[in-house]
Amino acid sequence: MQITREELYNRIEKKELASVTLVYGSEEFFLEELVAVLRNKFKDASGWGFEILDAQSMDSSALAASASTLAFDMGIKVSVVRSATRLKKEQLEFFKRMAGRDAKERAVILIAEKEGKQLDALLKWAKEAKIIVCELQSLNQAEVASWLRSESSKLGFSIDPKTLDFMIDVSASNLIALSQMLAKIDLYRGDKTSVNFKDVEDLLSDSFEKGVYDCVRAVFAIGQGRIPPSLREKAIREFARVLRFGASDGVVELVYALSREAFTLLKYQLLKDKGVSKDALAKELRLGSRAWLLNKEYPERAIKWPKERLEKFLHRLADVDLAIRTTGRDAEAMLEQIVIGNLAPTSVEETHEIFV
């Protein structure tokens, strides 16, 4: 059985959840919002009523024990199981058996991001097991604008159409990034009930976020920001995939993208010093149809970014990559580390400059 996001939230509000529900989607904001709503609705002062489990880090017996704990007249307990596509066969069998039971004491929400064949297999299993499925669908651009208007209204201010378009464009419709912008606007707007373009632009310019957005856009822009209509959607999707606040993997991808661009420019300078021809340069740098960059853009960038500066920048990116993998720092903190720099002096302008 398939239900909508609205139907799922209605069931949560009435505390009428099925014993097992599978929820999936690529929009991280909605997945995190769902977890927050469940926590607020079911977790009581003692901590009973709500828990988060990770299928990947638990063996099947521990997962089964946790999911079968009795409530002892304390009301329903909801278990959120993340990484559902990584559930083992015996775990899936347990949930299949559980799906036929009464949900008065225990309800399980299996959460999965879109992951191709793994998700397809999980959805097939859910259908065979007669488990309720809910897809948290991403919003299109018109729906994002409507969502922004609704969320800003809840916070007590309005945003004009031009500013809405700017916020959607600069965030590539990433709802987590947009929600962070709204929170920051609300924090600094004072008594203003109407927010305009200049307010938002000034706010972003006063913090490191604008530099990060511009930097990511420049990395994936085609033709120095002039993206042909046929390629715009692809570029926006790539941007949204990389700019995933709250997920360290997204920052790793961003570090890789920055490193590739910086390393390509460094390689250009080293080959140029050796007197390599333009045709050979284009081939070595794998520029393909973008060979025209060698006429003006690369020479101009090379003047602003000498080899020594690029090497230091690459070292900083390597340090950030290592920090992400070894300390588990959250995405926003690591983005700040890239742009502002705890490891060595740098700035938004410096990071932005290499790609614009």
C-alpha positions as a LaTeX table, in Angstrom:
\begin{tabular}{lrrr}
\hline
Residue & $x$ (\AA) & $y$ (\AA) & $z$ (\AA) \\
\hline
Met1 & 0.00 & 0.00 & 0.00 \\
Gln2 & 1.32 & 3.43 & $-1.00$ \\
Ile3 & 0.53 & 6.57 & 1.02 \\
Thr4 & 1.45 & 10.24 & 0.56 \\
Arg5 & 3.56 & 12.40 & 2.88 \\
Glu6 & 0.40 & 14.18 & 4.07 \\
Glu7 & $-1.27$ & 10.84 & 4.90 \\
Leu8 & 1.82 & 9.71 & 6.81 \\
Tyr9 & 1.92 & 12.92 & 8.88 \\
Asn10 & $-1.82$ & 12.55 & 9.56 \\
Arg11 & $-1.23$ & 9.05 & 10.91 \\
Ile12 & 1.61 & 10.33 & 13.09 \\
Glu13 & $-0.61$ & 13.10 & 14.48 \\
Lys14 & $-3.35$ & 10.59 & 15.35 \\
Lys15 & $-0.78$ & 8.03 & 16.58 \\
Glu16 & $-2.23$ & 5.50 & 14.16 \\
Leu17 & 0.98 & 4.18 & 12.60 \\
Ala18 & 1.20 & 0.73 & 11.05 \\
Ser19 & 3.51 & $-1.76$ & 12.75 \\
Val20 & 6.04 & $-1.34$ & 9.89 \\
Thr21 & 6.24 & 1.55 & 7.40 \\
Leu22 & 8.90 & 2.04 & 4.72 \\
Val23 & 9.73 & 5.68 & 3.92 \\
Tyr24 & 12.11 & 6.68 & 1.13 \\
Gly25 & 13.18 & 9.73 & $-0.86$ \\
Ser26 & 16.17 & 11.74 & $-2.08$ \\
Glu27 & 15.17 & 14.97 & $-0.31$ \\
Glu28 & 17.23 & 14.90 & 2.88 \\
Phe29 & 15.27 & 17.79 & 4.40 \\
Phe30 & 12.03 & 15.77 & 4.44 \\
Leu31 & 13.77 & 12.72 & 5.90 \\
Glu32 & 15.22 & 14.78 & 8.74 \\
Glu33 & 11.91 & 16.61 & 9.22 \\
Leu34 & 10.13 & 13.25 & 9.56 \\
Val35 & 12.54 & 12.11 & 12.27 \\
Ala36 & 12.06 & 15.40 & 14.15 \\
Val37 & 8.25 & 15.12 & 13.95 \\
Leu38 & 8.32 & 11.52 & 15.24 \\
Arg39 & 10.67 & 12.48 & 18.08 \\
Asn40 & 8.49 & 15.40 & 19.15 \\
Lys41 & 5.30 & 13.32 & 18.99 \\
Phe42 & 6.40 & 10.12 & 20.71 \\
Lys43 & 9.40 & 10.80 & 22.95 \\
Asp44 & 8.36 & 11.56 & 26.52 \\
Ala45 & 10.31 & 13.12 & 29.43 \\
Ser46 & 11.77 & 9.75 & 30.46 \\
Gly47 & 13.06 & 9.11 & 26.94 \\
Trp48 & 10.55 & 6.33 & 26.32 \\
Gly49 & 8.55 & 6.33 & 23.12 \\
Phe50 & 11.17 & 6.99 & 20.46 \\
Glu51 & 14.54 & 5.62 & 19.37 \\
Ile52 & 16.81 & 5.74 & 16.32 \\
Leu53 & 18.56 & 2.58 & 15.17 \\
Asp54 & 21.08 & 2.05 & 12.39 \\
Ala55 & 20.66 & $-1.18$ & 10.48 \\
Gln56 & 24.26 & $-1.18$ & 9.28 \\
Ser57 & 25.82 & $-0.98$ & 12.74 \\
Met58 & 23.53 & $-3.50$ & 14.43 \\
Asp59 & 23.42 & $-7.26$ & 14.17 \\
Ser60 & 20.06 & $-8.83$ & 13.48 \\
Ser61 & 19.59 & $-10.18$ & 16.99 \\
Ala62 & 20.15 & $-6.74$ & 18.56 \\
Leu63 & 17.79 & $-5.14$ & 16.07 \\
Ala64 & 15.14 & $-7.80$ & 16.69 \\
Ala65 & 15.50 & $-7.44$ & 20.47 \\
Ser66 & 15.19 & $-3.67$ & 20.28 \\
Ala67 & 12.22 & $-3.79$ & 17.95 \\
Ser68 & 10.37 & $-6.39$ & 20.03 \\
Thr69 & 10.71 & $-4.74$ & 23.44 \\
Leu70 & 7.32 & $-4.58$ & 25.13 \\
Ala71 & 5.87 & $-1.21$ & 26.15 \\
Phe72 & 4.49 & $-2.40$ & 29.54 \\
Asp73 & 1.44 & $-0.11$ & 29.31 \\
Met74 & 3.63 & 2.93 & 28.65 \\
Gly75 & 2.09 & 3.59 & 25.25 \\
Ile76 & 3.40 & 3.07 & 21.73 \\
Lys77 & 7.14 & 3.14 & 21.07 \\
Val78 & 8.43 & 4.18 & 17.64 \\
Ser79 & 11.74 & 2.87 & 16.29 \\
Val80 & 13.29 & 4.68 & 13.32 \\
Val81 & 15.66 & 2.40 & 11.40 \\
Arg82 & 18.05 & 4.28 & 9.12 \\
Ser83 & 19.94 & 2.81 & 6.13 \\
Ala84 & 17.08 & 0.40 & 5.44 \\
Thr85 & 18.60 & $-0.65$ & 2.09 \\
Arg86 & 21.38 & $-2.30$ & 4.11 \\
Leu87 & 19.12 & $-4.52$ & 6.18 \\
Lys88 & 20.19 & $-8.15$ & 6.16 \\
Lys89 & 17.97 & $-11.00$ & 5.05 \\
Glu90 & 17.19 & $-12.15$ & 8.60 \\
Gln91 & 16.33 & $-8.59$ & 9.62 \\
Leu92 & 13.94 & $-8.24$ & 6.68 \\
Glu93 & 12.33 & $-11.53$ & 7.65 \\
Phe94 & 11.83 & $-10.21$ & 11.19 \\
Phe95 & 10.10 & $-7.05$ & 9.93 \\
Lys96 & 7.99 & $-9.10$ & 7.52 \\
Arg97 & 6.69 & $-11.11$ & 10.49 \\
Met98 & 6.24 & $-7.95$ & 12.52 \\
Ala99 & 4.16 & $-6.29$ & 9.77 \\
Gly100 & 1.27 & $-8.62$ & 10.53 \\
Arg101 & 1.12 & $-7.68$ & 14.23 \\
Asp102 & $-0.86$ & $-5.05$ & 16.11 \\
Ala103 & 0.92 & $-1.67$ & 16.35 \\
Lys104 & $-0.53$ & $-0.64$ & 19.72 \\
Glu105 & 2.82 & $-1.08$ & 21.47 \\
Arg106 & 5.48 & $-0.89$ & 18.76 \\
Ala107 & 5.80 & 0.80 & 15.36 \\
Val108 & 8.87 & 0.76 & 13.12 \\
Ile109 & 9.71 & 3.34 & 10.45 \\
Leu110 & 12.27 & 2.07 & 7.94 \\
Ile111 & 14.05 & 4.99 & 6.25 \\
Ala112 & 15.91 & 4.65 & 2.95 \\
Glu113 & 17.41 & 7.18 & 0.56 \\
Lys114 & 17.11 & 6.58 & $-3.17$ \\
Glu115 & 19.91 & 4.17 & $-4.04$ \\
Gly116 & 19.09 & 2.54 & $-7.37$ \\
Lys117 & 18.98 & $-1.26$ & $-7.40$ \\
Gln118 & 19.22 & $-1.57$ & $-3.60$ \\
Leu119 & 16.08 & 0.53 & $-3.19$ \\
Asp120 & 14.30 & $-1.33$ & $-5.99$ \\
Ala121 & 14.94 & $-4.61$ & $-4.17$ \\
Leu122 & 13.68 & $-3.14$ & $-0.88$ \\
Leu123 & 10.48 & $-1.83$ & $-2.53$ \\
Lys124 & 9.88 & $-5.24$ & $-4.09$ \\
Trp125 & 10.31 & $-6.84$ & $-0.66$ \\
Ala126 & 7.89 & $-4.32$ & 0.90 \\
Lys127 & 5.26 & $-5.08$ & $-1.75$ \\
Glu128 & 5.55 & $-8.83$ & $-1.15$ \\
Ala129 & 5.44 & $-8.30$ & 2.62 \\
Lys130 & 2.38 & $-6.00$ & 2.26 \\
Ile131 & 4.16 & $-3.18$ & 4.08 \\
Ile132 & 2.95 & 0.42 & 3.81 \\
Val133 & 5.29 & 2.54 & 1.65 \\
Cys134 & 5.61 & 6.34 & 1.57 \\
Glu135 & 7.77 & 8.26 & $-0.90$ \\
Leu136 & 8.86 & 11.71 & 0.31 \\
Gln137 & 8.94 & 13.30 & $-3.12$ \\
Ser138 & 11.20 & 16.27 & $-3.89$ \\
Leu139 & 9.53 & 19.57 & $-4.76$ \\
Asn140 & 9.65 & 21.18 & $-8.19$ \\
Gln141 & 10.69 & 24.84 & $-8.49$ \\
Ala142 & 7.12 & 26.19 & $-8.22$ \\
Glu143 & 6.51 & 24.03 & $-5.15$ \\
Val144 & 9.79 & 25.19 & $-3.59$ \\
Ala145 & 8.66 & 28.83 & $-4.01$ \\
Ser146 & 5.33 & 28.01 & $-2.38$ \\
Trp147 & 7.12 & 26.18 & 0.44 \\
Leu148 & 9.43 & 29.19 & 0.99 \\
Arg149 & 6.46 & 31.57 & 1.18 \\
Ser150 & 4.71 & 29.29 & 3.64 \\
Glu151 & 7.76 & 28.82 & 5.88 \\
Ser152 & 8.63 & 32.54 & 5.93 \\
Ser153 & 5.00 & 33.35 & 6.78 \\
Lys154 & 5.21 & 31.01 & 9.78 \\
Leu155 & 8.27 & 32.97 & 10.93 \\
Gly156 & 6.38 & 36.26 & 10.58 \\
Phe157 & 7.80 & 37.85 & 7.42 \\
Ser158 & 7.21 & 37.85 & 3.67 \\
Ile159 & 9.67 & 37.59 & 0.75 \\
Asp160 & 9.17 & 39.29 & $-2.61$ \\
Pro161 & 9.23 & 37.21 & $-5.86$ \\
Lys162 & 12.66 & 38.46 & $-7.00$ \\
Thr163 & 14.23 & 37.49 & $-3.68$ \\
Leu164 & 12.49 & 34.11 & $-3.74$ \\
Asp165 & 13.99 & 33.39 & $-7.18$ \\
Phe166 & 17.44 & 34.44 & $-5.97$ \\
Met167 & 17.27 & 32.18 & $-2.88$ \\
Ile168 & 16.11 & 29.20 & $-4.93$ \\
Asp169 & 18.81 & 29.76 & $-7.55$ \\
Val170 & 21.67 & 30.27 & $-5.11$ \\
Ser171 & 20.73 & 27.12 & $-3.17$ \\
Ala172 & 19.80 & 25.01 & $-6.22$ \\
Ser173 & 16.45 & 24.35 & $-4.46$ \\
Asn174 & 18.21 & 22.53 & $-1.61$ \\
Leu175 & 15.62 & 22.71 & 1.19 \\
Ile176 & 18.14 & 22.30 & 4.01 \\
Ala177 & 20.18 & 25.22 & 2.67 \\
Leu178 & 16.99 & 27.27 & 2.25 \\
Ser179 & 15.80 & 26.49 & 5.77 \\
Gln180 & 19.17 & 27.66 & 7.09 \\
Met181 & 18.81 & 30.89 & 5.11 \\
Leu182 & 15.32 & 31.44 & 6.53 \\
Ala183 & 16.58 & 30.90 & 10.07 \\
Lys184 & 19.39 & 33.41 & 9.52 \\
Ile185 & 17.05 & 35.97 & 7.92 \\
Asp186 & 14.67 & 35.61 & 10.88 \\
Leu187 & 17.56 & 36.08 & 13.30 \\
Tyr188 & 18.81 & 39.32 & 11.72 \\
Arg189 & 15.67 & 40.93 & 10.26 \\
Gly190 & 14.76 & 42.78 & 13.48 \\
Asp191 & 11.26 & 44.26 & 13.25 \\
Lys192 & 11.04 & 43.94 & 9.46 \\
Thr193 & 7.98 & 42.06 & 8.20 \\
Ser194 & 9.04 & 42.22 & 4.55 \\
Val195 & 12.42 & 40.96 & 3.32 \\
Asn196 & 13.82 & 42.15 & $-0.03$ \\
Phe197 & 16.64 & 41.13 & $-2.35$ \\
Lys198 & 19.25 & 43.44 & $-0.81$ \\
Asp199 & 18.53 & 42.16 & 2.71 \\
Val200 & 19.21 & 38.56 & 1.68 \\
Glu201 & 22.22 & 39.39 & $-0.50$ \\
Asp202 & 23.78 & 41.48 & 2.28 \\
Leu203 & 23.12 & 38.75 & 4.81 \\
Leu204 & 24.81 & 36.09 & 2.69 \\
Ser205 & 27.69 & 38.41 & 1.80 \\
Asp206 & 28.31 & 38.98 & 5.51 \\
Ser207 & 28.83 & 35.27 & 6.11 \\
Phe208 & 30.79 & 32.43 & 4.55 \\
Glu209 & 27.72 & 30.79 & 2.93 \\
Lys210 & 27.56 & 33.08 & $-0.11$ \\
Gly211 & 31.18 & 32.29 & $-0.89$ \\
Val212 & 30.50 & 28.57 & $-0.61$ \\
Tyr213 & 27.43 & 28.76 & $-2.86$ \\
Asp214 & 29.29 & 30.83 & $-5.46$ \\
Cys215 & 32.26 & 28.49 & $-5.27$ \\
Val216 & 30.18 & 25.36 & $-5.84$ \\
Arg217 & 28.21 & 27.01 & $-8.63$ \\
Ala218 & 31.44 & 28.03 & $-10.33$ \\
Val219 & 32.90 & 24.53 & $-10.05$ \\
Phe220 & 29.94 & 22.96 & $-11.84$ \\
Ala221 & 28.97 & 25.86 & $-14.10$ \\
Ile222 & 29.45 & 25.36 & $-17.82$ \\
Gly223 & 31.03 & 28.14 & $-19.82$ \\
Gln224 & 31.86 & 30.39 & $-16.88$ \\
Gly225 & 28.29 & 30.47 & $-15.55$ \\
Arg226 & 26.53 & 30.76 & $-18.91$ \\
Ile227 & 24.78 & 27.40 & $-18.86$ \\
Pro228 & 22.88 & 26.35 & $-22.01$ \\
Pro229 & 19.20 & 25.59 & $-21.25$ \\
Ser230 & 19.70 & 21.97 & $-22.28$ \\
Leu231 & 22.38 & 21.50 & $-19.61$ \\
Arg232 & 20.99 & 23.72 & $-16.86$ \\
Glu233 & 18.87 & 21.04 & $-15.17$ \\
Lys234 & 21.78 & 18.61 & $-15.15$ \\
Ala235 & 24.07 & 21.23 & $-13.60$ \\
Ile236 & 21.47 & 22.12 & $-10.96$ \\
Arg237 & 20.96 & 18.45 & $-10.06$ \\
Glu238 & 24.72 & 18.00 & $-9.70$ \\
Phe239 & 24.90 & 21.09 & $-7.50$ \\
Ala240 & 22.05 & 19.84 & $-5.30$ \\
Arg241 & 23.71 & 16.42 & $-5.01$ \\
Val242 & 26.99 & 17.91 & $-3.82$ \\
Leu243 & 25.56 & 20.63 & $-1.59$ \\
Arg244 & 24.02 & 18.29 & 0.99 \\
Phe245 & 24.18 & 20.05 & 4.33 \\
Gly246 & 24.32 & 17.64 & 7.21 \\
Ala247 & 25.95 & 14.79 & 5.31 \\
Ser248 & 29.74 & 14.52 & 5.37 \\
Asp249 & 29.80 & 12.61 & 2.06 \\
Gly250 & 28.54 & 15.73 & 0.31 \\
Val251 & 31.43 & 17.74 & 1.70 \\
Val252 & 33.88 & 15.08 & 0.56 \\
Glu253 & 32.48 & 15.46 & $-2.96$ \\
Leu254 & 32.87 & 19.24 & $-2.72$ \\
Val255 & 36.49 & 18.87 & $-1.56$ \\
Tyr256 & 37.15 & 16.54 & $-4.51$ \\
Ala257 & 35.62 & 19.05 & $-6.92$ \\
Leu258 & 37.70 & 21.91 & $-5.55$ \\
Ser259 & 40.82 & 19.73 & $-5.60$ \\
Arg260 & 40.26 & 18.72 & $-9.22$ \\
Glu261 & 39.94 & 22.34 & $-10.35$ \\
Ala262 & 42.96 & 23.47 & $-8.35$ \\
Phe263 & 45.08 & 20.51 & $-9.48$ \\
Thr264 & 44.13 & 21.08 & $-13.14$ \\
Leu265 & 45.29 & 24.70 & $-12.89$ \\
Leu266 & 48.53 & 23.59 & $-11.21$ \\
Lys267 & 49.12 & 21.00 & $-13.93$ \\
Tyr268 & 48.48 & 23.68 & $-16.58$ \\
Gln269 & 51.22 & 25.88 & $-15.09$ \\
Leu270 & 53.75 & 23.04 & $-14.83$ \\
Leu271 & 53.15 & 21.99 & $-18.44$ \\
Lys272 & 53.21 & 25.60 & $-19.63$ \\
Asp273 & 56.62 & 26.06 & $-17.99$ \\
Lys274 & 57.87 & 23.11 & $-20.06$ \\
Gly275 & 56.73 & 24.80 & $-23.29$ \\
Val276 & 53.97 & 22.31 & $-24.11$ \\
Ser277 & 51.79 & 23.34 & $-27.08$ \\
Lys278 & 48.11 & 24.36 & $-26.74$ \\
Asp279 & 46.85 & 21.19 & $-28.43$ \\
Ala280 & 48.95 & 19.03 & $-26.12$ \\
Leu281 & 47.80 & 21.07 & $-23.09$ \\
Ala282 & 44.14 & 20.61 & $-24.02$ \\
Lys283 & 44.70 & 16.87 & $-24.36$ \\
Glu284 & 46.64 & 16.54 & $-21.07$ \\
Leu285 & 44.05 & 18.57 & $-19.17$ \\
Arg286 & 41.17 & 16.67 & $-20.86$ \\
Leu287 & 39.43 & 19.90 & $-21.79$ \\
Gly288 & 37.73 & 18.52 & $-24.90$ \\
Ser289 & 35.26 & 21.11 & $-26.22$ \\
Arg290 & 36.40 & 23.53 & $-23.47$ \\
Ala291 & 39.84 & 23.98 & $-25.03$ \\
Trp292 & 38.94 & 27.66 & $-25.50$ \\
Leu293 & 39.69 & 28.11 & $-21.77$ \\
Leu294 & 43.39 & 28.09 & $-22.69$ \\
Asn295 & 43.01 & 31.35 & $-24.63$ \\
Lys296 & 42.15 & 33.63 & $-21.73$ \\
Glu297 & 40.72 & 32.02 & $-18.60$ \\
Tyr298 & 43.64 & 29.76 & $-17.65$ \\
Pro299 & 46.35 & 32.39 & $-18.28$ \\
Glu300 & 44.41 & 34.91 & $-16.16$ \\
Arg301 & 43.83 & 32.42 & $-13.34$ \\
Ala302 & 47.50 & 31.41 & $-13.40$ \\
Ile303 & 48.55 & 35.03 & $-12.77$ \\
Lys304 & 46.32 & 35.25 & $-9.68$ \\
Trp305 & 47.18 & 31.74 & $-8.53$ \\
Pro306 & 50.92 & 30.98 & $-8.77$ \\
Lys307 & 52.09 & 27.43 & $-8.16$ \\
Glu308 & 53.06 & 28.01 & $-4.50$ \\
Arg309 & 49.62 & 29.37 & $-3.63$ \\
Leu310 & 47.87 & 26.47 & $-5.37$ \\
Glu311 & 50.04 & 23.94 & $-3.53$ \\
Lys312 & 49.12 & 25.47 & $-0.16$ \\
Phe313 & 45.43 & 25.48 & $-1.14$ \\
Leu314 & 45.60 & 21.79 & $-2.11$ \\
His315 & 47.29 & 20.97 & 1.20 \\
Arg316 & 44.44 & 22.69 & 3.06 \\
Leu317 & 41.86 & 20.71 & 1.09 \\
Ala318 & 43.73 & 17.48 & 1.89 \\
Asp319 & 43.71 & 18.39 & 5.59 \\
Val320 & 39.97 & 19.05 & 5.46 \\
Asp321 & 39.35 & 15.74 & 3.65 \\
Leu322 & 41.32 & 13.92 & 6.37 \\
Ala323 & 39.46 & 15.77 & 9.15 \\
Ile324 & 36.08 & 14.80 & 7.67 \\
Arg325 & 37.02 & 11.13 & 7.50 \\
Thr326 & 38.67 & 10.89 & 10.94 \\
Thr327 & 36.62 & 13.21 & 13.16 \\
Gly328 & 33.13 & 12.97 & 11.68 \\
Arg329 & 32.72 & 16.77 & 11.79 \\
Asp330 & 29.39 & 17.99 & 10.48 \\
Ala331 & 29.12 & 19.38 & 6.96 \\
Glu332 & 28.60 & 23.03 & 7.83 \\
Ala333 & 31.64 & 23.08 & 10.12 \\
Met334 & 33.80 & 21.50 & 7.44 \\
Leu335 & 32.59 & 23.94 & 4.78 \\
Glu336 & 33.53 & 26.72 & 7.13 \\
Gln337 & 36.94 & 25.11 & 7.53 \\
Ile338 & 37.42 & 25.11 & 3.76 \\
Val339 & 36.36 & 28.71 & 3.29 \\
Ile340 & 37.45 & 30.49 & 6.46 \\
Gly341 & 40.26 & 28.11 & 7.38 \\
Asn342 & 41.34 & 26.95 & 10.82 \\
Leu343 & 44.34 & 25.22 & 9.32 \\
Ala344 & 45.94 & 28.14 & 7.49 \\
Pro345 & 45.03 & 31.75 & 6.58 \\
Thr346 & 42.43 & 31.91 & 3.79 \\
Ser347 & 39.15 & 33.68 & 3.02 \\
Val348 & 35.92 & 33.50 & 1.06 \\
Glu349 & 37.46 & 35.72 & $-1.58$ \\
Glu350 & 40.48 & 33.46 & $-1.99$ \\
Thr351 & 38.40 & 30.31 & $-2.41$ \\
His352 & 35.93 & 32.02 & $-4.70$ \\
Glu353 & 38.59 & 33.72 & $-6.79$ \\
Ile354 & 40.10 & 30.55 & $-8.22$ \\
Phe355 & 36.82 & 29.42 & $-9.74$ \\
Val356 & 35.30 & 32.68 & $-11.00$ \\
\hline
\end{tabular}
